[in-house]
Amino acid sequence: MDTIGLQLQRQLAGTVNINSNVIFDTIVNSYGAVVYNSVTGEIVINKAGRYFINWWVVTQSSIGPSNVTFSIQTSQGDNLIGNSPIKTGEVVGFAIIQVDSAPIALRLINITSNTVFYSTLVSIKANLVLGEIPEEVGSITGSTGTTGATGATGGAGPISINRIYVANFNSNDVSVIDGEINTVIATIPVGVNPAGVDVNTLTNRIYVSNINSNSVSVIDGLTNTVIDNIPVGTTPGEVGVNSSTNAIYVANRDTDNVSMISGLTDTVIATIPVGDNPNGVGTNSLTKRIYVTNQDDNTVSVIDGITNTVIATVPVGLRPFSIAVNP
């Protein structure tokens, strides 16, 4: 797999709220197994290794505090802070992270105790560079030593692929089927009347909509346990996952909109109005388009996954229900 590198910049003026991500609007360079979501500000690294992160933010002011603090936070628990004792100037941070189990998500977040204003005096408001550190640089391999004794055999690693997840509407649970032996190996309690199911194969998370709980249950595919329940709109139907941006889309039938969930924070970060009585959701991770069937409009709404807006409405047959995408 190619070496990973990423450079992002922000050129737009504006503010970043407390506990909100810095949203970079320009990808200067990107190569290797790394994905940036310009809607959420999240970066997903899909390769184990050691990485450096250098960043800076140029600030004009902040409301209340006399200092400014940002942090690189990751889904594996890193919290690497950079701060400045003044409100106007450049906040700089440097970090090295070790990724043992990919993928992980990371973000640059404002942890100042209030809103921070980007500077209006410079064209580039923020910059972030992420790069992979080679394991061996300029080393010379010596002669091979004597082979030591063979150690004890370790335990088998967890297997979390070839699994099928079934939402059982009337028993309020999810059946997990082992695709090798075609047998149910786990039953996971979720919310009331689960209906939609989709999987993020990169993060090994399963998302289940619960129609009469108005929520989405998040299942850890390794432990087969519910690790979060996310409130969404009324009567959620089907679920669609865009693994390239770690975003989850849920059609809310009775509120005529789609909830967009961040897979990093397990929170709804956008609500998108669509047609009448939406139900089916399909995603194209290559084009970052989301397709939603509207049962009582006889249409399909096409959502731009970058701007989170409907960019087209396509007339189809009577009462469209489900949808599938072949990217």
C-alpha positions in Angstrom: 0.0 0.0 0.0 1.3 3.5 -0.9 2.7 5.8 1.7 0.0 8.2 3.1 0.2 11.9 2.8 -2.4 14.7 3.2 -2.4 18.5 3.2 -5.5 20.6 3.9 -6.1 24.3 4.0 -9.0 26.6 5.0 -9.5 29.8 3.0 -13.0 30.8 4.1 -13.4 33.3 6.9 -15.9 32.7 9.7 -15.9 31.1 13.1 -15.4 27.7 14.7 -17.7 27.0 17.7 -16.7 25.3 20.9 -16.2 21.6 20.6 -16.5 21.9 16.8 -14.1 20.7 14.1 -12.0 22.9 11.9 -13.5 22.5 8.4 -10.8 22.7 5.8 -12.2 23.7 2.4 -9.2 22.9 0.2 -7.3 19.6 -0.3 -3.9 20.6 -1.4 -2.5 17.1 -1.7 -3.8 13.6 -0.9 -2.4 10.2 -1.6 -2.5 6.7 -0.2 -5.2 5.2 2.1 -6.5 8.4 3.7 -9.9 10.1 3.2 -11.0 13.6 4.2 -14.7 14.5 4.7 -15.1 18.3 3.9 -18.5 18.3 5.5 -17.6 17.0 8.9 -13.8 17.9 9.0 -13.0 14.2 9.8 -9.9 12.5 8.4 -9.9 8.6 8.2 -6.6 6.7 8.1 -7.1 3.3 6.6 -3.6 1.9 7.2 -1.7 0.9 10.4 1.5 2.8 11.0 3.1 5.9 12.6 2.1 9.3 11.5 3.1 13.0 12.1 0.5 15.8 12.1 1.5 19.5 11.9 -1.2 22.1 12.0 -1.8 25.8 12.5 -4.8 28.1 12.8 -4.7 31.9 12.5 -7.2 33.5 14.9 -8.6 37.0 15.1 -10.3 36.8 18.4 -12.5 34.6 20.7 -15.5 35.3 22.9 -14.6 35.4 26.6 -11.3 33.6 27.1 -7.9 35.3 26.8 -6.3 32.2 25.3 -7.1 29.8 22.4 -6.8 26.0 22.4 -7.2 23.4 19.7 -6.6 19.6 19.8 -6.0 16.7 17.5 -8.5 14.0 18.7 -8.8 10.5 17.3 -11.3 7.7 17.6 -8.6 5.6 19.4 -8.5 8.1 22.3 -5.6 10.5 21.4 -6.0 14.1 22.6 -3.0 16.2 21.5 -3.3 19.9 22.4 -1.8 23.0 20.9 -2.6 26.4 22.5 -1.7 30.1 22.5 -1.8 32.6 25.4 -3.3 35.3 23.2 -6.5 35.5 21.2 -5.0 37.0 18.1 -2.2 35.3 16.2 -1.2 31.8 15.2 -2.0 28.6 17.2 0.4 25.8 16.3 0.4 22.1 17.1 2.6 19.1 16.4 1.7 15.4 17.0 2.8 11.9 16.4 0.3 9.1 16.6 0.7 5.3 16.4 -2.1 3.5 14.6 -2.0 -0.2 15.5 -5.5 -1.1 14.2 -6.9 0.8 11.2 -9.1 2.5 10.3 -9.1 5.4 12.7 -10.7 8.8 12.4 -9.2 12.1 13.6 -10.1 15.8 13.7 -8.8 19.2 14.7 -11.3 20.5 17.2 -11.7 23.9 19.0 -11.6 23.1 22.8 -11.4 26.8 23.8 -14.3 27.6 26.2 -16.1 29.6 23.5 -16.3 30.5 19.8 -13.1 31.4 17.9 -13.0 33.8 14.9 -10.6 33.0 12.0 -8.3 35.9 11.0 -9.5 38.2 8.2 -6.0 39.5 7.6 -4.6 36.5 5.8 -5.8 34.4 2.9 -5.1 31.0 4.5 -6.8 30.6 7.8 -5.7 27.1 8.7 -3.4 24.4 7.5 -2.9 20.7 8.3 -0.2 18.3 7.1 -0.4 14.6 7.8 2.3 12.1 6.8 3.4 8.6 7.3 6.7 8.0 9.1 8.6 5.1 7.5 9.5 2.4 9.9 13.1 2.2 8.6 14.9 5.2 7.2 18.6 4.9 6.2 19.1 1.8 8.3 21.7 -0.9 7.3 20.6 -4.5 7.7 23.2 -6.6 9.5 23.8 -10.3 9.3 21.0 -12.6 10.4 21.4 -13.9 14.0 20.8 -17.3 15.3 17.1 -18.3 15.2 15.6 -18.5 18.7 13.3 -21.0 20.1 9.7 -21.0 18.9 7.4 -19.4 21.4 4.0 -20.6 22.5 1.2 -20.4 20.0 -1.0 -17.4 20.7 -4.7 -17.3 20.7 -6.7 -16.9 17.5 -7.4 -13.3 16.5 -11.0 -12.1 16.3 -12.9 -12.8 13.1 -15.2 -10.0 12.1 -15.9 -10.6 8.4 -18.5 -12.7 6.5 -21.2 -11.8 8.9 -24.8 -11.1 8.0 -27.0 -8.9 10.2 -30.8 -9.3 10.2 -33.2 -6.8 11.9 -36.0 -8.7 13.5 -39.0 -6.3 13.6 -41.2 -8.0 16.1 -38.6 -9.4 18.5 -36.6 -6.1 18.8 -33.3 -7.6 18.1 -30.6 -8.3 15.4 -29.6 -11.8 14.4 -25.9 -12.3 13.5 -25.3 -15.0 11.0 -21.9 -16.6 10.3 -21.5 -16.7 6.6 -19.2 -19.7 6.7 -21.5 -22.1 8.5 -24.9 -20.3 7.9 -25.8 -20.3 11.5 -27.0 -17.6 13.9 -24.1 -17.0 16.3 -25.4 -14.0 18.3 -28.7 -12.2 19.0 -28.3 -8.5 19.9 -31.2 -6.6 21.6 -31.7 -3.2 20.0 -34.6 -0.6 20.0 -38.3 -1.1 19.3 -39.2 -2.5 15.8 -35.8 -2.4 14.1 -36.1 -2.1 10.3 -33.1 -0.8 8.4 -29.5 -2.2 8.6 -26.2 -1.2 7.0 -22.5 -1.8 7.8 -19.4 0.3 7.6 -16.8 -2.4 6.7 -13.9 -0.1 7.5 -14.9 0.7 11.1 -16.7 -2.6 11.7 -19.8 -0.8 12.9 -23.4 -1.8 12.2 -26.2 0.7 12.2 -29.8 -0.3 12.9 -32.8 2.0 12.6 -35.5 1.5 15.3 -38.9 2.6 13.9 -40.8 3.1 17.1 -37.8 4.2 19.2 -36.9 7.0 16.8 -33.3 6.0 17.1 -30.3 4.2 15.5 -28.5 1.5 17.4 -24.7 1.3 16.8 -23.3 -2.2 17.1 -19.6 -3.1 17.5 -19.0 -5.9 15.0 -16.2 -7.3 17.1 -18.1 -7.7 20.4 -21.6 -7.9 18.9 -22.9 -5.4 21.5 -24.7 -2.1 21.2 -22.3 0.7 22.0 -24.5 3.7 21.3 -28.1 4.7 20.6 -28.5 7.9 18.5 -31.8 9.9 18.5 -33.0 10.7 14.9 -36.2 11.9 13.3 -39.7 10.3 13.6 -40.2 6.7 12.3 -36.8 6.1 10.8 -36.8 3.7 7.8 -33.7 2.4 6.0 -30.1 3.2 6.7 -27.2 3.9 4.3 -23.5 4.1 5.1 -20.9 5.9 3.1 -17.7 4.2 4.3 -15.4 6.6 2.5 -16.6 9.5 4.6 -17.7 7.6 7.7 -21.2 9.1 7.4 -24.5 7.4 8.0 -27.8 8.5 6.4 -31.2 7.6 7.9 -34.6 8.3 6.2 -37.2 9.6 8.7 -40.6 8.8 7.3 -42.9 11.0 9.4 -40.6 14.1 9.4 -39.8 13.9 5.7 -36.1 14.3 6.1 -32.8 12.5 6.3 -30.5 12.5 9.4 -26.8 12.5 8.7 -24.8 10.8 11.5 -21.0 11.2 12.0 -19.5 7.8 12.5 -16.7 9.4 14.6 -18.9 11.1 17.2 -22.1 9.1 16.8 -24.2 12.3 16.6 -26.5 13.8 14.0 -24.6 16.6 12.3 -27.1 17.5 9.6 -30.8 17.2 8.8 -31.7 17.2 5.1 -35.3 17.9 3.9 -36.4 15.4 1.2 -39.8 14.3 -0.2 -43.0 12.9 1.3 -42.6 9.7 3.4 -39.0 8.8 2.6 -37.9 5.2 3.3 -35.1 3.7 1.1 -31.5 4.9 1.3 -28.6 4.0 -1.0 -25.1 5.5 -1.1 -22.4 5.7 -3.7 -19.1 6.1 -1.9 -17.3 6.9 -5.1 -19.4 9.9 -6.2 -20.5 10.8 -2.6 -24.1 10.8 -3.7 -27.0 9.6 -1.5 -30.3 8.4 -3.0 -33.6 8.4 -1.0 -37.0 7.0 -2.1 -40.0 9.1 -1.3 -43.0 6.8 -1.2 -45.8 9.3 -1.4 -44.1 11.6 -3.9 -43.2 8.7 -6.3 -39.7 10.3 -6.5 -36.0 9.7 -5.6 -34.1 12.6 -3.9 -30.4 12.8 -4.9 -28.3 14.3 -2.1 -24.8 15.7 -2.5 -22.7 14.2 0.3 -20.4 17.2 0.4 -22.9 19.9 0.8 -25.7 17.9 2.3 -28.3 19.3 0.0 -30.7 17.8 -2.5 -29.4 18.4 -6.0 -32.0 16.5 -8.0 -35.4 14.9 -7.7 -36.1 12.0 -10.0 -39.7 10.9 -10.8 -40.0 7.1 -10.6 -42.9 4.5 -10.4 -45.7 4.3 -7.8 -44.7 4.2 -4.1 -41.0 3.5 -4.4 -39.8 1.7 -1.3 -36.2 0.4 -1.4 -33.2 1.3 -3.4 -29.8 -0.1 -4.3 -26.7 1.4 -5.8 -24.1 -0.2 -8.1 -21.1 2.2 -7.9 
